[in-house]
Amino acid sequence: MRNRYLEANPWCAWCGPPTLAAEVDHIDGLGPRGPRGLDAGNLRSLCKPCHSARTARDQPGGWWAEARHNGPRRPGR
């Protein structure tokens, strides 16, 4: 399914052309075992840097979750 999706949607959904996608992202963040895991409407093509950034935001305790909870870092904080 991944290969077919990338063939039909070759560009990164966030960067757009000319950046080719290398990953298929599950929009709901639940992955292939989630209730919409194989639903094409729950997928989007992303390049590796965009997919890595999305994954980092979704990880509990990751830098993005900390920034959302504590606000932006300020000098001397």
mmCIF file of the N, C-alpha and C atoms, coordinates in Angstrom:
data_MODEL
# 
_entry.id   MODEL 
# 
loop_
_atom_site.group_PDB 
_atom_site.id 
_atom_site.type_symbol 
_atom_site.label_atom_id 
_atom_site.label_alt_id 
_atom_site.label_comp_id 
_atom_site.label_asym_id 
_atom_site.label_entity_id 
_atom_site.label_seq_id 
_atom_site.pdbx_PDB_ins_code 
_atom_site.Cartn_x 
_atom_site.Cartn_y 
_atom_site.Cartn_z 
_atom_site.occupancy 
_atom_site.B_iso_or_equiv 
_atom_site.pdbx_formal_charge 
_atom_site.auth_seq_id 
_atom_site.auth_comp_id 
_atom_site.auth_asym_id 
_atom_site.auth_atom_id 
_atom_site.pdbx_PDB_model_num 
ATOM 1   N N  . MET A 1 1  ? 0.826  -1.185 0.000  1.00 0.00 ? 1  MET A N  1 
ATOM 2   C CA . MET A 1 1  ? 0.000  0.000  0.000  1.00 0.00 ? 1  MET A CA 1 
ATOM 3   C C  . MET A 1 1  ? 0.878  1.258  0.000  1.00 0.00 ? 1  MET A C  1 
ATOM 4   N N  . ARG A 1 2  ? 1.967  1.228  0.779  1.00 0.00 ? 2  ARG A N  1 
ATOM 5   C CA . ARG A 1 2  ? 2.875  2.371  0.855  1.00 0.00 ? 2  ARG A CA 1 
ATOM 6   C C  . ARG A 1 2  ? 3.400  2.751  -0.532 1.00 0.00 ? 2  ARG A C  1 
ATOM 7   N N  . ASN A 1 3  ? 3.892  1.764  -1.249 1.00 0.00 ? 3  ASN A N  1 
ATOM 8   C CA . ASN A 1 3  ? 4.463  2.036  -2.571 1.00 0.00 ? 3  ASN A CA 1 
ATOM 9   C C  . ASN A 1 3  ? 3.417  2.591  -3.539 1.00 0.00 ? 3  ASN A C  1 
ATOM 10  N N  . ARG A 1 4  ? 2.227  2.003  -3.518 1.00 0.00 ? 4  ARG A N  1 
ATOM 11  C CA . ARG A 1 4  ? 1.155  2.503  -4.392 1.00 0.00 ? 4  ARG A CA 1 
ATOM 12  C C  . ARG A 1 4  ? 0.783  3.936  -4.026 1.00 0.00 ? 4  ARG A C  1 
ATOM 13  N N  . TYR A 1 5  ? 0.723  4.229  -2.718 1.00 0.00 ? 5  TYR A N  1 
ATOM 14  C CA . TYR A 1 5  ? 0.356  5.575  -2.293 1.00 0.00 ? 5  TYR A CA 1 
ATOM 15  C C  . TYR A 1 5  ? 1.416  6.586  -2.736 1.00 0.00 ? 5  TYR A C  1 
ATOM 16  N N  . LEU A 1 6  ? 2.694  6.239  -2.567 1.00 0.00 ? 6  LEU A N  1 
ATOM 17  C CA . LEU A 1 6  ? 3.767  7.152  -2.986 1.00 0.00 ? 6  LEU A CA 1 
ATOM 18  C C  . LEU A 1 6  ? 3.797  7.335  -4.508 1.00 0.00 ? 6  LEU A C  1 
ATOM 19  N N  . GLU A 1 7  ? 3.472  6.300  -5.252 1.00 0.00 ? 7  GLU A N  1 
ATOM 20  C CA . GLU A 1 7  ? 3.411  6.440  -6.713 1.00 0.00 ? 7  GLU A CA 1 
ATOM 21  C C  . GLU A 1 7  ? 2.312  7.417  -7.118 1.00 0.00 ? 7  GLU A C  1 
ATOM 22  N N  . ALA A 1 8  ? 1.178  7.334  -6.443 1.00 0.00 ? 8  ALA A N  1 
ATOM 23  C CA . ALA A 1 8  ? 0.049  8.211  -6.766 1.00 0.00 ? 8  ALA A CA 1 
ATOM 24  C C  . ALA A 1 8  ? 0.212  9.614  -6.185 1.00 0.00 ? 8  ALA A C  1 
ATOM 25  N N  . ASN A 1 9  ? 1.017  9.750  -5.114 1.00 0.00 ? 9  ASN A N  1 
ATOM 26  C CA . ASN A 1 9  ? 1.213  11.026 -4.413 1.00 0.00 ? 9  ASN A CA 1 
ATOM 27  C C  . ASN A 1 9  ? 2.706  11.226 -4.165 1.00 0.00 ? 9  ASN A C  1 
ATOM 28  N N  . PRO A 1 10 ? 3.464  11.551 -5.204 1.00 0.00 ? 10 PRO A N  1 
ATOM 29  C CA . PRO A 1 10 ? 4.923  11.552 -5.080 1.00 0.00 ? 10 PRO A CA 1 
ATOM 30  C C  . PRO A 1 10 ? 5.528  12.763 -4.356 1.00 0.00 ? 10 PRO A C  1 
ATOM 31  N N  . TRP A 1 11 ? 4.770  13.837 -4.180 1.00 0.00 ? 11 TRP A N  1 
ATOM 32  C CA . TRP A 1 11 ? 5.339  15.066 -3.603 1.00 0.00 ? 11 TRP A CA 1 
ATOM 33  C C  . TRP A 1 11 ? 5.050  15.172 -2.113 1.00 0.00 ? 11 TRP A C  1 
ATOM 34  N N  . CYS A 1 12 ? 5.976  15.764 -1.373 1.00 0.00 ? 12 CYS A N  1 
ATOM 35  C CA . CYS A 1 12 ? 5.771  16.006 0.050  1.00 0.00 ? 12 CYS A CA 1 
ATOM 36  C C  . CYS A 1 12 ? 4.557  16.923 0.221  1.00 0.00 ? 12 CYS A C  1 
ATOM 37  N N  . ALA A 1 13 ? 3.625  16.529 1.076  1.00 0.00 ? 13 ALA A N  1 
ATOM 38  C CA . ALA A 1 13 ? 2.404  17.311 1.298  1.00 0.00 ? 13 ALA A CA 1 
ATOM 39  C C  . ALA A 1 13 ? 2.701  18.656 1.944  1.00 0.00 ? 13 ALA A C  1 
ATOM 40  N N  . TRP A 1 14 ? 3.804  18.780 2.667  1.00 0.00 ? 14 TRP A N  1 
ATOM 41  C CA . TRP A 1 14 ? 4.141  20.033 3.329  1.00 0.00 ? 14 TRP A CA 1 
ATOM 42  C C  . TRP A 1 14 ? 5.075  20.893 2.491  1.00 0.00 ? 14 TRP A C  1 
ATOM 43  N N  . CYS A 1 15 ? 6.067  20.292 1.845  1.00 0.00 ? 15 CYS A N  1 
ATOM 44  C CA . CYS A 1 15 ? 7.034  21.055 1.039  1.00 0.00 ? 15 CYS A CA 1 
ATOM 45  C C  . CYS A 1 15 ? 6.507  21.317 -0.371 1.00 0.00 ? 15 CYS A C  1 
ATOM 46  N N  . GLY A 1 16 ? 5.789  20.342 -0.915 1.00 0.00 ? 16 GLY A N  1 
ATOM 47  C CA . GLY A 1 16 ? 5.318  20.437 -2.287 1.00 0.00 ? 16 GLY A CA 1 
ATOM 48  C C  . GLY A 1 16 ? 6.433  20.175 -3.277 1.00 0.00 ? 16 GLY A C  1 
ATOM 49  N N  . PRO A 1 17 ? 6.109  20.249 -4.571 1.00 0.00 ? 17 PRO A N  1 
ATOM 50  C CA . PRO A 1 17 ? 7.137  20.036 -5.592 1.00 0.00 ? 17 PRO A CA 1 
ATOM 51  C C  . PRO A 1 17 ? 8.228  21.091 -5.446 1.00 0.00 ? 17 PRO A C  1 
ATOM 52  N N  . PRO A 1 18 ? 9.447  20.787 -5.686 1.00 0.00 ? 18 PRO A N  1 
ATOM 53  C CA . PRO A 1 18 ? 9.988  19.561 -6.282 1.00 0.00 ? 18 PRO A CA 1 
ATOM 54  C C  . PRO A 1 18 ? 10.455 18.538 -5.260 1.00 0.00 ? 18 PRO A C  1 
ATOM 55  N N  . THR A 1 19 ? 10.024 18.632 -3.998 1.00 0.00 ? 19 THR A N  1 
ATOM 56  C CA . THR A 1 19 ? 10.489 17.708 -2.971 1.00 0.00 ? 19 THR A CA 1 
ATOM 57  C C  . THR A 1 19 ? 9.710  16.397 -3.042 1.00 0.00 ? 19 THR A C  1 
ATOM 58  N N  . LEU A 1 20 ? 10.427 15.333 -3.371 1.00 0.00 ? 20 LEU A N  1 
ATOM 59  C CA . LEU A 1 20 ? 9.802  14.015 -3.442 1.00 0.00 ? 20 LEU A CA 1 
ATOM 60  C C  . LEU A 1 20 ? 9.576  13.453 -2.042 1.00 0.00 ? 20 LEU A C  1 
ATOM 61  N N  . ALA A 1 21 ? 8.466  12.807 -1.861 1.00 0.00 ? 21 ALA A N  1 
ATOM 62  C CA . ALA A 1 21 ? 8.141  12.162 -0.598 1.00 0.00 ? 21 ALA A CA 1 
ATOM 63  C C  . ALA A 1 21 ? 8.865  10.824 -0.506 1.00 0.00 ? 21 ALA A C  1 
ATOM 64  N N  . ALA A 1 22 ? 9.222  10.454 0.712  1.00 0.00 ? 22 ALA A N  1 
ATOM 65  C CA . ALA A 1 22 ? 9.855  9.167  0.956  1.00 0.00 ? 22 ALA A CA 1 
ATOM 66  C C  . ALA A 1 22 ? 9.095  8.358  1.994  1.00 0.00 ? 22 ALA A C  1 
ATOM 67  N N  . GLU A 1 23 ? 8.165  9.004  2.691  1.00 0.00 ? 23 GLU A N  1 
ATOM 68  C CA . GLU A 1 23 ? 7.429  8.372  3.783  1.00 0.00 ? 23 GLU A CA 1 
ATOM 69  C C  . GLU A 1 23 ? 5.929  8.581  3.585  1.00 0.00 ? 23 GLU A C  1 
ATOM 70  N N  . VAL A 1 24 ? 5.140  7.669  4.126  1.00 0.00 ? 24 VAL A N  1 
ATOM 71  C CA . VAL A 1 24 ? 3.687  7.837  4.165  1.00 0.00 ? 24 VAL A CA 1 
ATOM 72  C C  . VAL A 1 24 ? 3.311  8.030  5.630  1.00 0.00 ? 24 VAL A C  1 
ATOM 73  N N  . ASP A 1 25 ? 2.693  9.156  5.929  1.00 0.00 ? 25 ASP A N  1 
ATOM 74  C CA . ASP A 1 25 ? 2.334  9.535  7.290  1.00 0.00 ? 25 ASP A CA 1 
ATOM 75  C C  . ASP A 1 25 ? 0.866  9.223  7.553  1.00 0.00 ? 25 ASP A C  1 
ATOM 76  N N  . HIS A 1 26 ? 0.575  8.723  8.754  1.00 0.00 ? 26 HIS A N  1 
ATOM 77  C CA . HIS A 1 26 ? -0.810 8.519  9.186  1.00 0.00 ? 26 HIS A CA 1 
ATOM 78  C C  . HIS A 1 26 ? -1.253 9.799  9.876  1.00 0.00 ? 26 HIS A C  1 
ATOM 79  N N  . ILE A 1 27 ? -2.197 10.501 9.289  1.00 0.00 ? 27 ILE A N  1 
ATOM 80  C CA . ILE A 1 27 ? -2.620 11.806 9.780  1.00 0.00 ? 27 ILE A CA 1 
ATOM 81  C C  . ILE A 1 27 ? -3.104 11.729 11.221 1.00 0.00 ? 27 ILE A C  1 
ATOM 82  N N  . ASP A 1 28 ? -3.820 10.660 11.586 1.00 0.00 ? 28 ASP A N  1 
ATOM 83  C CA . ASP A 1 28 ? -4.334 10.553 12.951 1.00 0.00 ? 28 ASP A CA 1 
ATOM 84  C C  . ASP A 1 28 ? -3.246 10.214 13.967 1.00 0.00 ? 28 ASP A C  1 
ATOM 85  N N  . GLY A 1 29 ? -2.038 9.899  13.488 1.00 0.00 ? 29 GLY A N  1 
ATOM 86  C CA . GLY A 1 29 ? -0.924 9.613  14.376 1.00 0.00 ? 29 GLY A CA 1 
ATOM 87  C C  . GLY A 1 29 ? -0.959 8.244  15.030 1.00 0.00 ? 29 GLY A C  1 
ATOM 88  N N  . LEU A 1 30 ? -1.910 7.403  14.651 1.00 0.00 ? 30 LEU A N  1 
ATOM 89  C CA . LEU A 1 30 ? -2.049 6.095  15.283 1.00 0.00 ? 30 LEU A CA 1 
ATOM 90  C C  . LEU A 1 30 ? -1.368 4.971  14.516 1.00 0.00 ? 30 LEU A C  1 
ATOM 91  N N  . GLY A 1 31 ? -0.859 5.248  13.345 1.00 0.00 ? 31 GLY A N  1 
ATOM 92  C CA . GLY A 1 31 ? -0.130 4.253  12.577 1.00 0.00 ? 31 GLY A CA 1 
ATOM 93  C C  . GLY A 1 31 ? -1.028 3.227  11.923 1.00 0.00 ? 31 GLY A C  1 
ATOM 94  N N  . PRO A 1 32 ? -0.410 2.199  11.344 1.00 0.00 ? 32 PRO A N  1 
ATOM 95  C CA . PRO A 1 32 ? -1.172 1.212  10.578 1.00 0.00 ? 32 PRO A CA 1 
ATOM 96  C C  . PRO A 1 32 ? -2.108 0.355  11.419 1.00 0.00 ? 32 PRO A C  1 
ATOM 97  N N  . ARG A 1 33 ? -1.900 0.300  12.718 1.00 0.00 ? 33 ARG A N  1 
ATOM 98  C CA . ARG A 1 33 ? -2.770 -0.520 13.568 1.00 0.00 ? 33 ARG A CA 1 
ATOM 99  C C  . ARG A 1 33 ? -3.946 0.273  14.139 1.00 0.00 ? 33 ARG A C  1 
ATOM 100 N N  . GLY A 1 34 ? -3.991 1.569  13.863 1.00 0.00 ? 34 GLY A N  1 
ATOM 101 C CA . GLY A 1 34 ? -5.103 2.397  14.314 1.00 0.00 ? 34 GLY A CA 1 
ATOM 102 C C  . GLY A 1 34 ? -6.369 2.063  13.551 1.00 0.00 ? 34 GLY A C  1 
ATOM 103 N N  . PRO A 1 35 ? -7.499 2.590  13.994 1.00 0.00 ? 35 PRO A N  1 
ATOM 104 C CA . PRO A 1 35 ? -8.767 2.264  13.336 1.00 0.00 ? 35 PRO A CA 1 
ATOM 105 C C  . PRO A 1 35 ? -8.832 2.714  11.883 1.00 0.00 ? 35 PRO A C  1 
ATOM 106 N N  . ARG A 1 36 ? -8.039 3.708  11.503 1.00 0.00 ? 36 ARG A N  1 
ATOM 107 C CA . ARG A 1 36 ? -8.016 4.176  10.114 1.00 0.00 ? 36 ARG A CA 1 
ATOM 108 C C  . ARG A 1 36 ? -6.661 3.894  9.467  1.00 0.00 ? 36 ARG A C  1 
ATOM 109 N N  . GLY A 1 37 ? -5.972 2.885  9.955  1.00 0.00 ? 37 GLY A N  1 
ATOM 110 C CA . GLY A 1 37 ? -4.609 2.589  9.516  1.00 0.00 ? 37 GLY A CA 1 
ATOM 111 C C  . GLY A 1 37 ? -4.436 2.387  8.024  1.00 0.00 ? 37 GLY A C  1 
ATOM 112 N N  . LEU A 1 38 ? -5.382 1.751  7.369  1.00 0.00 ? 38 LEU A N  1 
ATOM 113 C CA . LEU A 1 38 ? -5.263 1.478  5.937  1.00 0.00 ? 38 LEU A CA 1 
ATOM 114 C C  . LEU A 1 38 ? -6.209 2.333  5.102  1.00 0.00 ? 38 LEU A C  1 
ATOM 115 N N  . ASP A 1 39 ? -6.806 3.323  5.707  1.00 0.00 ? 39 ASP A N  1 
ATOM 116 C CA . ASP A 1 39 ? -7.705 4.242  5.015  1.00 0.00 ? 39 ASP A CA 1 
ATOM 117 C C  . ASP A 1 39 ? -6.863 5.294  4.281  1.00 0.00 ? 39 ASP A C  1 
ATOM 118 N N  . ALA A 1 40 ? -6.958 5.333  2.967  1.00 0.00 ? 40 ALA A N  1 
ATOM 119 C CA . ALA A 1 40 ? -6.156 6.279  2.175  1.00 0.00 ? 40 ALA A CA 1 
ATOM 120 C C  . ALA A 1 40 ? -6.447 7.731  2.549  1.00 0.00 ? 40 ALA A C  1 
ATOM 121 N N  . GLY A 1 41 ? -7.635 8.008  3.084  1.00 0.00 ? 41 GLY A N  1 
ATOM 122 C CA . GLY A 1 41 ? -7.971 9.359  3.520  1.00 0.00 ? 41 GLY A CA 1 
ATOM 123 C C  . GLY A 1 41 ? -7.243 9.765  4.791  1.00 0.00 ? 41 GLY A C  1 
ATOM 124 N N  . ASN A 1 42 ? -6.569 8.819  5.431  1.00 0.00 ? 42 ASN A N  1 
ATOM 125 C CA . ASN A 1 42 ? -5.805 9.073  6.649  1.00 0.00 ? 42 ASN A CA 1 
ATOM 126 C C  . ASN A 1 42 ? -4.307 9.127  6.364  1.00 0.00 ? 42 ASN A C  1 
ATOM 127 N N  . LEU A 1 43 ? -3.935 9.139  5.106  1.00 0.00 ? 43 LEU A N  1 
ATOM 128 C CA . LEU A 1 43 ? -2.523 9.112  4.729  1.00 0.00 ? 43 LEU A CA 1 
ATOM 129 C C  . LEU A 1 43 ? -2.121 10.386 4.020  1.00 0.00 ? 43 LEU A C  1 
ATOM 130 N N  . ARG A 1 44 ? -0.824 10.709 4.115  1.00 0.00 ? 44 ARG A N  1 
ATOM 131 C CA . ARG A 1 44 ? -0.251 11.785 3.314  1.00 0.00 ? 44 ARG A CA 1 
ATOM 132 C C  . ARG A 1 44 ? 1.218  11.462 3.089  1.00 0.00 ? 44 ARG A C  1 
ATOM 133 N N  . SER A 1 45 ? 1.721  11.888 1.950  1.00 0.00 ? 45 SER A N  1 
ATOM 134 C CA . SER A 1 45 ? 3.119  11.682 1.596  1.00 0.00 ? 45 SER A CA 1 
ATOM 135 C C  . SER A 1 45 ? 3.953  12.806 2.203  1.00 0.00 ? 45 SER A C  1 
ATOM 136 N N  . LEU A 1 46 ? 5.072  12.444 2.829  1.00 0.00 ? 46 LEU A N  1 
ATOM 137 C CA . LEU A 1 46 ? 5.986  13.436 3.385  1.00 0.00 ? 46 LEU A CA 1 
ATOM 138 C C  . LEU A 1 46 ? 7.418  13.055 3.048  1.00 0.00 ? 46 LEU A C  1 
ATOM 139 N N  . CYS A 1 47 ? 8.275  14.061 2.917  1.00 0.00 ? 47 CYS A N  1 
ATOM 140 C CA . CYS A 1 47 ? 9.702  13.791 2.769  1.00 0.00 ? 47 CYS A CA 1 
ATOM 141 C C  . CYS A 1 47 ? 10.243 13.357 4.133  1.00 0.00 ? 47 CYS A C  1 
ATOM 142 N N  . LYS A 1 48 ? 11.427 12.824 4.175  1.00 0.00 ? 48 LYS A N  1 
ATOM 143 C CA . LYS A 1 48 ? 11.998 12.305 5.418  1.00 0.00 ? 48 LYS A CA 1 
ATOM 144 C C  . LYS A 1 48 ? 12.103 13.389 6.494  1.00 0.00 ? 48 LYS A C  1 
ATOM 145 N N  . PRO A 1 49 ? 12.622 14.604 6.201  1.00 0.00 ? 49 PRO A N  1 
ATOM 146 C CA . PRO A 1 49 ? 12.706 15.623 7.250  1.00 0.00 ? 49 PRO A CA 1 
ATOM 147 C C  . PRO A 1 49 ? 11.336 16.013 7.816  1.00 0.00 ? 49 PRO A C  1 
ATOM 148 N N  . CYS A 1 50 ? 10.330 16.146 6.964  1.00 0.00 ? 50 CYS A N  1 
ATOM 149 C CA . CYS A 1 50 ? 8.991  16.508 7.447  1.00 0.00 ? 50 CYS A CA 1 
ATOM 150 C C  . CYS A 1 50 ? 8.394  15.383 8.286  1.00 0.00 ? 50 CYS A C  1 
ATOM 151 N N  . HIS A 1 51 ? 8.593  14.127 7.864  1.00 0.00 ? 51 HIS A N  1 
ATOM 152 C CA . HIS A 1 51 ? 8.058  13.007 8.627  1.00 0.00 ? 51 HIS A CA 1 
ATOM 153 C C  . HIS A 1 51 ? 8.767  12.889 9.974  1.00 0.00 ? 51 HIS A C  1 
ATOM 154 N N  . SER A 1 52 ? 10.060 13.127 10.005 1.00 0.00 ? 52 SER A N  1 
ATOM 155 C CA . SER A 1 52 ? 10.804 13.079 11.265 1.00 0.00 ? 52 SER A CA 1 
ATOM 156 C C  . SER A 1 52 ? 10.330 14.171 12.215 1.00 0.00 ? 52 SER A C  1 
ATOM 157 N N  . ALA A 1 53 ? 10.072 15.370 11.676 1.00 0.00 ? 53 ALA A N  1 
ATOM 158 C CA . ALA A 1 53 ? 9.572  16.464 12.509 1.00 0.00 ? 53 ALA A CA 1 
ATOM 159 C C  . ALA A 1 53 ? 8.189  16.125 13.054 1.00 0.00 ? 53 ALA A C  1 
ATOM 160 N N  . ARG A 1 54 ? 7.343  15.556 12.233 1.00 0.00 ? 54 ARG A N  1 
ATOM 161 C CA . ARG A 1 54 ? 5.997  15.172 12.677 1.00 0.00 ? 54 ARG A CA 1 
ATOM 162 C C  . ARG A 1 54 ? 6.089  14.117 13.769 1.00 0.00 ? 54 ARG A C  1 
ATOM 163 N N  . THR A 1 55 ? 6.951  13.125 13.588 1.00 0.00 ? 55 THR A N  1 
ATOM 164 C CA . THR A 1 55 ? 7.110  12.060 14.570 1.00 0.00 ? 55 THR A CA 1 
ATOM 165 C C  . THR A 1 55 ? 7.634  12.624 15.889 1.00 0.00 ? 55 THR A C  1 
ATOM 166 N N  . ALA A 1 56 ? 8.582  13.550 15.822 1.00 0.00 ? 56 ALA A N  1 
ATOM 167 C CA . ALA A 1 56 ? 9.124  14.158 17.038 1.00 0.00 ? 56 ALA A CA 1 
ATOM 168 C C  . ALA A 1 56 ? 8.043  14.912 17.803 1.00 0.00 ? 56 ALA A C  1 
ATOM 169 N N  . ARG A 1 57 ? 7.156  15.587 17.087 1.00 0.00 ? 57 ARG A N  1 
ATOM 170 C CA . ARG A 1 57 ? 6.064  16.309 17.745 1.00 0.00 ? 57 ARG A CA 1 
ATOM 171 C C  . ARG A 1 57 ? 5.103  15.361 18.442 1.00 0.00 ? 57 ARG A C  1 
ATOM 172 N N  . ASP A 1 58 ? 4.913  14.170 17.861 1.00 0.00 ? 58 ASP A N  1 
ATOM 173 C CA . ASP A 1 58 ? 3.958  13.211 18.412 1.00 0.00 ? 58 ASP A CA 1 
ATOM 174 C C  . ASP A 1 58 ? 4.494  12.426 19.603 1.00 0.00 ? 58 ASP A C  1 
ATOM 175 N N  . GLN A 1 59 ? 5.812  12.414 19.785 1.00 0.00 ? 59 GLN A N  1 
ATOM 176 C CA . GLN A 1 59 ? 6.389  11.616 20.859 1.00 0.00 ? 59 GLN A CA 1 
ATOM 177 C C  . GLN A 1 59 ? 6.152  12.265 22.214 1.00 0.00 ? 59 GLN A C  1 
ATOM 178 N N  . PRO A 1 60 ? 5.587  11.537 23.181 1.00 0.00 ? 60 PRO A N  1 
ATOM 179 C CA . PRO A 1 60 ? 5.417  12.108 24.517 1.00 0.00 ? 60 PRO A CA 1 
ATOM 180 C C  . PRO A 1 60 ? 6.775  12.447 25.117 1.00 0.00 ? 60 PRO A C  1 
ATOM 181 N N  . GLY A 1 61 ? 6.884  13.612 25.705 1.00 0.00 ? 61 GLY A N  1 
ATOM 182 C CA . GLY A 1 61 ? 8.135  14.024 26.321 1.00 0.00 ? 61 GLY A CA 1 
ATOM 183 C C  . GLY A 1 61 ? 9.166  14.542 25.348 1.00 0.00 ? 61 GLY A C  1 
ATOM 184 N N  . GLY A 1 62 ? 8.836  14.586 24.057 1.00 0.00 ? 62 GLY A N  1 
ATOM 185 C CA . GLY A 1 62 ? 9.768  15.097 23.062 1.00 0.00 ? 62 GLY A CA 1 
ATOM 186 C C  . GLY A 1 62 ? 9.881  16.611 23.147 1.00 0.00 ? 62 GLY A C  1 
ATOM 187 N N  . TRP A 1 63 ? 10.782 17.182 22.400 1.00 0.00 ? 63 TRP A N  1 
ATOM 188 C CA . TRP A 1 63 ? 11.030 18.626 22.481 1.00 0.00 ? 63 TRP A CA 1 
ATOM 189 C C  . TRP A 1 63 ? 9.779  19.424 22.159 1.00 0.00 ? 63 TRP A C  1 
ATOM 190 N N  . TRP A 1 64 ? 8.974  18.952 21.215 1.00 0.00 ? 64 TRP A N  1 
ATOM 191 C CA . TRP A 1 64 ? 7.782  19.705 20.827 1.00 0.00 ? 64 TRP A CA 1 
ATOM 192 C C  . TRP A 1 64 ? 6.744  19.682 21.943 1.00 0.00 ? 64 TRP A C  1 
ATOM 193 N N  . ALA A 1 65 ? 6.540  18.505 22.551 1.00 0.00 ? 65 ALA A N  1 
ATOM 194 C CA . ALA A 1 65 ? 5.581  18.397 23.651 1.00 0.00 ? 65 ALA A CA 1 
ATOM 195 C C  . ALA A 1 65 ? 6.014  19.282 24.818 1.00 0.00 ? 65 ALA A C  1 
ATOM 196 N N  . GLU A 1 66 ? 7.305  19.316 25.089 1.00 0.00 ? 66 GLU A N  1 
ATOM 197 C CA . GLU A 1 66 ? 7.823  20.162 26.164 1.00 0.00 ? 66 GLU A CA 1 
ATOM 198 C C  . GLU A 1 66 ? 7.607  21.635 25.847 1.00 0.00 ? 66 GLU A C  1 
ATOM 199 N N  . ALA A 1 67 ? 7.852  22.029 24.611 1.00 0.00 ? 67 ALA A N  1 
ATOM 200 C CA . ALA A 1 67 ? 7.672  23.430 24.212 1.00 0.00 ? 67 ALA A CA 1 
ATOM 201 C C  . ALA A 1 67 ? 6.208  23.828 24.302 1.00 0.00 ? 67 ALA A C  1 
ATOM 202 N N  . ARG A 1 68 ? 5.311  22.939 23.913 1.00 0.00 ? 68 ARG A N  1 
ATOM 203 C CA . ARG A 1 68 ? 3.882  23.247 24.007 1.00 0.00 ? 68 ARG A CA 1 
ATOM 204 C C  . ARG A 1 68 ? 3.466  23.412 25.458 1.00 0.00 ? 68 ARG A C  1 
ATOM 205 N N  . HIS A 1 69 ? 4.019  22.567 26.338 1.00 0.00 ? 69 HIS A N  1 
ATOM 206 C CA . HIS A 1 69 ? 3.635  22.600 27.743 1.00 0.00 ? 69 HIS A CA 1 
ATOM 207 C C  . HIS A 1 69 ? 4.259  23.799 28.470 1.00 0.00 ? 69 HIS A C  1 
ATOM 208 N N  . ASN A 1 70 ? 5.524  24.051 28.227 1.00 0.00 ? 70 ASN A N  1 
ATOM 209 C CA . ASN A 1 70 ? 6.258  25.080 28.967 1.00 0.00 ? 70 ASN A CA 1 
ATOM 210 C C  . ASN A 1 70 ? 6.342  26.408 28.241 1.00 0.00 ? 70 ASN A C  1 
ATOM 211 N N  . GLY A 1 71 ? 5.915  26.467 27.015 1.00 0.00 ? 71 GLY A N  1 
ATOM 212 C CA . GLY A 1 71 ? 6.058  27.690 26.228 1.00 0.00 ? 71 GLY A CA 1 
ATOM 213 C C  . GLY A 1 71 ? 7.441  27.752 25.604 1.00 0.00 ? 71 GLY A C  1 
ATOM 214 N N  . PRO A 1 72 ? 7.669  28.740 24.761 1.00 0.00 ? 72 PRO A N  1 
ATOM 215 C CA . PRO A 1 72 ? 8.972  28.842 24.102 1.00 0.00 ? 72 PRO A CA 1 
ATOM 216 C C  . PRO A 1 72 ? 10.076 29.093 25.111 1.00 0.00 ? 72 PRO A C  1 
ATOM 217 N N  . ARG A 1 73 ? 11.245 28.570 24.806 1.00 0.00 ? 73 ARG A N  1 
ATOM 218 C CA . ARG A 1 73 ? 12.385 28.781 25.699 1.00 0.00 ? 73 ARG A CA 1 
ATOM 219 C C  . ARG A 1 73 ? 12.867 30.212 25.570 1.00 0.00 ? 73 ARG A C  1 
ATOM 220 N N  . ARG A 1 74 ? 13.191 30.769 26.700 1.00 0.00 ? 74 ARG A N  1 
ATOM 221 C CA . ARG A 1 74 ? 13.710 32.134 26.725 1.00 0.00 ? 74 ARG A CA 1 
ATOM 222 C C  . ARG A 1 74 ? 15.127 32.108 27.248 1.00 0.00 ? 74 ARG A C  1 
ATOM 223 N N  . PRO A 1 75 ? 15.965 33.058 26.815 1.00 0.00 ? 75 PRO A N  1 
ATOM 224 C CA . PRO A 1 75 ? 17.342 33.089 27.333 1.00 0.00 ? 75 PRO A CA 1 
ATOM 225 C C  . PRO A 1 75 ? 17.330 33.152 28.845 1.00 0.00 ? 75 PRO A C  1 
ATOM 226 N N  . GLY A 1 76 ? 18.202 32.392 29.460 1.00 0.00 ? 76 GLY A N  1 
ATOM 227 C CA . GLY A 1 76 ? 18.333 32.391 30.909 1.00 0.00 ? 76 GLY A CA 1 
ATOM 228 C C  . GLY A 1 76 ? 17.278 31.573 31.624 1.00 0.00 ? 76 GLY A C  1 
ATOM 229 N N  . ARG A 1 77 ? 16.488 30.870 30.890 1.00 0.00 ? 77 ARG A N  1 
ATOM 230 C CA . ARG A 1 77 ? 15.427 30.061 31.508 1.00 0.00 ? 77 ARG A CA 1 
ATOM 231 C C  . ARG A 1 77 ? 15.850 28.650 31.694 1.00 0.00 ? 77 ARG A C  1 
# 
